[in-house]
């Protein structure tokens, strides 16, 4: 679930795939935003979250379902088809929250915000205002709505150096939603289990 030089994440999926492990969740959340030199200042207990984040990225990129969906989206988003797919997936994940959410959504997102506050001392100073603004703005809820998706695509479009197609993303979504939903329901059970196993490897005995 790569940013492809645009700084963003499909945050909701990454938190769900952290499987209710706070240190994993925080490292996973921060990985795309901080520099390697800043990561080296972290305690080793946060490193598994970084490794899980990269595992999720690689698993997602290599999955055949997602390769097909990126081809579907490429006429609209060109090189940023994978970015669009990631953000769309957060929207679809919320549609299936009863199946994949560990808690009711309101409780889940508040728990993630508490996790961020718990480990806030490890946020580099240059990012602290941004993280405060994100949590104050209830960023996890944003990606679950069409207006929120439109806002996220707009912000990514502003950061991009090339034409992205993101200004039409909300118009494209109804055209591809059925294919995306089918792809998600094929792909997500596999990554969900794969990340459980990865966390078991990274943190033996962590599964309840």
Phi and psi in degrees as a GROMACS rama.xvg file:
@    title "Ramachandran Plot"
@    xaxis  label "Phi"
@    yaxis  label "Psi"
@TYPE xy
-87.2496  155.507  UNK-2
-89.7129  -18.5307  UNK-3
49.5531  49.8508  UNK-4
77.1335  -8.17635  UNK-5
-95.0351  123.946  UNK-6
-79.3221  103.774  UNK-7
-166.88  170.245  UNK-8
-144.997  156.304  UNK-9
-83.4321  82.5119  UNK-10
-60.3185  -41.0699  UNK-11
-61.3517  -46.7922  UNK-12
-62.2504  -41.8531  UNK-13
-64.4119  -36.8924  UNK-14
-68.9106  -43.2231  UNK-15
-59.5347  -41.514  UNK-16
-78.547  0.644232  UNK-17
-85.6611  -7.29192  UNK-18
53.3482  47.4921  UNK-19
63.1921  30.0312  UNK-20
-111.345  105.682  UNK-21
-57.3943  -45.4642  UNK-22
-65.6286  -39.2239  UNK-23
-60.8065  -46.2496  UNK-24
-62.0226  -42.4606  UNK-25
-66.8115  -47.2909  UNK-26
-61.1213  -41.5127  UNK-27
-61.3742  -44.3762  UNK-28
-62.5479  -40.9524  UNK-29
-87.2985  -15.783  UNK-30
-54.7619  -46.0322  UNK-31
-71.5427  -16.5758  UNK-32
-97.1507  -21.059  UNK-33
-108.011  159.134  UNK-34
-86.8644  154.127  UNK-35
-53.6015  -38.7966  UNK-36
-63.9796  -33.4127  UNK-37
-73.131  -36.6225  UNK-38
-60.9962  -33.3927  UNK-39
-65.8136  -17.0582  UNK-40
-83.561  -6.99842  UNK-41
-80.6094  156.598  UNK-42
-70.3071  155.417  UNK-43
-61.6796  -23.9033  UNK-44
-63.7262  -18.9979  UNK-45
-93.8653  -11.0626  UNK-46
-63.4614  -36.4109  UNK-47
-57.6801  -30.9407  UNK-48
-65.8066  -36.8477  UNK-49
-64.2175  -46.1044  UNK-50
-64.3985  -39.0837  UNK-51
-63.6543  -40.6941  UNK-52
-57.6269  -47.7932  UNK-53
-67.032  -33.9664  UNK-54
-62.2166  -43.6774  UNK-55
-62.1465  -45.0493  UNK-56
-56.9913  -48.6765  UNK-57
-67.5091  -43.6433  UNK-58
-60.0652  -43.8027  UNK-59
-64.8273  -46.8468  UNK-60
-63.778  -35.5785  UNK-61
-86.2863  -11.8029  UNK-62
-70.9529  131.356  UNK-63
-60.9378  -34.0223  UNK-64
-60.5227  -43.022  UNK-65
-72.5631  -31.4292  UNK-66
-61.3877  -41.6828  UNK-67
-66.6998  -39.4534  UNK-68
-70.3384  -32.8258  UNK-69
-65.5327  -36.6654  UNK-70
-63.0247  -40.9253  UNK-71
-59.8715  -39.1351  UNK-72
-87.4825  -15.2132  UNK-73
-60.1667  -37.8962  UNK-74
-59.7761  -25.9195  UNK-75
-90.7021  -35.0532  UNK-76
-123.82  -0.306217  UNK-77
52.4957  -127.16  UNK-78
-66.2527  -14.3426  UNK-79
-98.7927  17.9771  UNK-80
-59.429  -39.1849  UNK-81
-66.2978  -35.0941  UNK-82
-64.9362  -45.9301  UNK-83
-60.8427  -43.0245  UNK-84
-59.6935  -44.4659  UNK-85
-58.9251  -46.2131  UNK-86
-70.0772  -39.9673  UNK-87
-58.1035  -38.5533  UNK-88
-61.3684  -34.3397  UNK-89
-63.0151  -40.4073  UNK-90
-61.9416  -43.7937  UNK-91
-71.6349  -37.4319  UNK-92
-55.7596  -43.3739  UNK-93
-64.7068  -32.7708  UNK-94
-61.824  -26.2629  UNK-95
-111.981  30.4317  UNK-96
-60.3843  -35.3959  UNK-97
-60.3263  -26.9974  UNK-98
-87.0857  -38.8127  UNK-99
-109.702  -14.8203  UNK-100
-78.5965  132.941  UNK-101
-72.7662  -21.8591  UNK-102
-141.663  169.388  UNK-103
-53.0573  145.975  UNK-104
-57.7287  -43.1027  UNK-105
-60.1477  -43.7686  UNK-106
-65.7072  -39.7504  UNK-107
-62.1169  -49.5558  UNK-108
-68.8416  -35.1076  UNK-109
-64.9441  -35.0393  UNK-110
-65.2531  -38.5143  UNK-111
-67.0386  -37.5604  UNK-112
-66.3424  -36.5578  UNK-113
-64.072  -39.5833  UNK-114
-60.2181  -45.2444  UNK-115
-60.7104  -42.5195  UNK-116
-66.1314  -36.1971  UNK-117
-61.3672  -40.2223  UNK-118
-103.367  17.1649  UNK-119
-59.871  -28.1011  UNK-120
-60.8831  -20.5665  UNK-121
-91.8082  -0.489699  UNK-122
-76.4924  125.677  UNK-123
-56.7536  143.101  UNK-124
-51.0855  -36.2947  UNK-125
-66.5656  -17.6782  UNK-126
-105.734  -5.03576  UNK-127
-65.1185  -43.7549  UNK-128
-62.6632  -40.0083  UNK-129
-61.7798  -44.6194  UNK-130
-67.4737  -39.6895  UNK-131
-60.4961  -45.3275  UNK-132
-63.5995  -38.1704  UNK-133
-63.4727  -47.8277  UNK-134
-69.626  -38.9406  UNK-135
-62.779  -32.4103  UNK-136
-85.3523  4.80294  UNK-137
55.791  56.2651  UNK-138
-62.549  -30.2295  UNK-139
-66.7436  -31.6052  UNK-140
-74.1989  -29.0048  UNK-141
-56.9787  -45.1844  UNK-142
-74.9667  -4.46377  UNK-143
-90.3104  -5.21298  UNK-144
-119.548  157.59  UNK-145
-64.5766  -44.086  UNK-146
-60.9736  -38.0422  UNK-147
-66.1606  -40.9131  UNK-148
-61.0611  -43.3202  UNK-149
-60.2531  -41.7039  UNK-150
-63.2178  -45.5349  UNK-151
-63.5123  -43.9326  UNK-152
-63.6039  -38.2461  UNK-153
-61.4174  -44.6131  UNK-154
-64.7319  -39.7115  UNK-155
-66.7382  -37.6149  UNK-156
-62.3289  -37.5961  UNK-157
-66.3627  -28.694  UNK-158
-87.4743  -15.3692  UNK-159
-77.261  151.283  UNK-160
-95.0519  -8.34957  UNK-161
-132.36  168.142  UNK-162
-61.8474  131.439  UNK-163
-112.753  -29.1318  UNK-164
83.8403  -0.941859  UNK-165
-64.9384  -23.3868  UNK-166
-66.2801  -19.238  UNK-167
-103.796  8.93639  UNK-168
-60.0796  -38.7835  UNK-169
-73.5115  -27.7412  UNK-170
-74.1187  -31.5598  UNK-171
-73.1418  -35.1781  UNK-172
-53.1392  -48.2723  UNK-173
-60.4068  -26.2692  UNK-174
-73.8538  -24.4932  UNK-175
-121.162  3.36046  UNK-176
-61.9733  -37.1803  UNK-177
-66.7483  -44.1139  UNK-178
-64.9338  -39.8744  UNK-179
-64.1405  -41.2875  UNK-180
-65.344  -43.8502  UNK-181
-62.6205  -43.1751  UNK-182
-62.6674  -43.703  UNK-183
-58.9494  -45.6695  UNK-184
-69.1777  -20.5947  UNK-185
-83.0576  -42.8451  UNK-186
-79.0574  -44.2682  UNK-187
-66.1914  -38.5982  UNK-188
-58.2067  -33.2254  UNK-189
-71.4069  -44.6538  UNK-190
-71.9605  -29.8639  UNK-191
-62.1778  -47.0667  UNK-192
-71.3967  -38.2101  UNK-193
-62.5892  -38.2988  UNK-194
-73.2223  -32.6552  UNK-195
-59.4599  -45.8485  UNK-196
-66.9418  -37.8102  UNK-197
-64.1373  -41.5437  UNK-198
-66.8868  -38.1113  UNK-199
-58.0188  -38.1674  UNK-200
-71.7026  -43.1501  UNK-201
-72.6532  -33.4926  UNK-202
-133.163  76.2093  UNK-203
-53.408  133.771  UNK-204
85.2369  6.64796  UNK-205
-79.1221  -24.8037  UNK-206
-74.2608  132.809  UNK-207
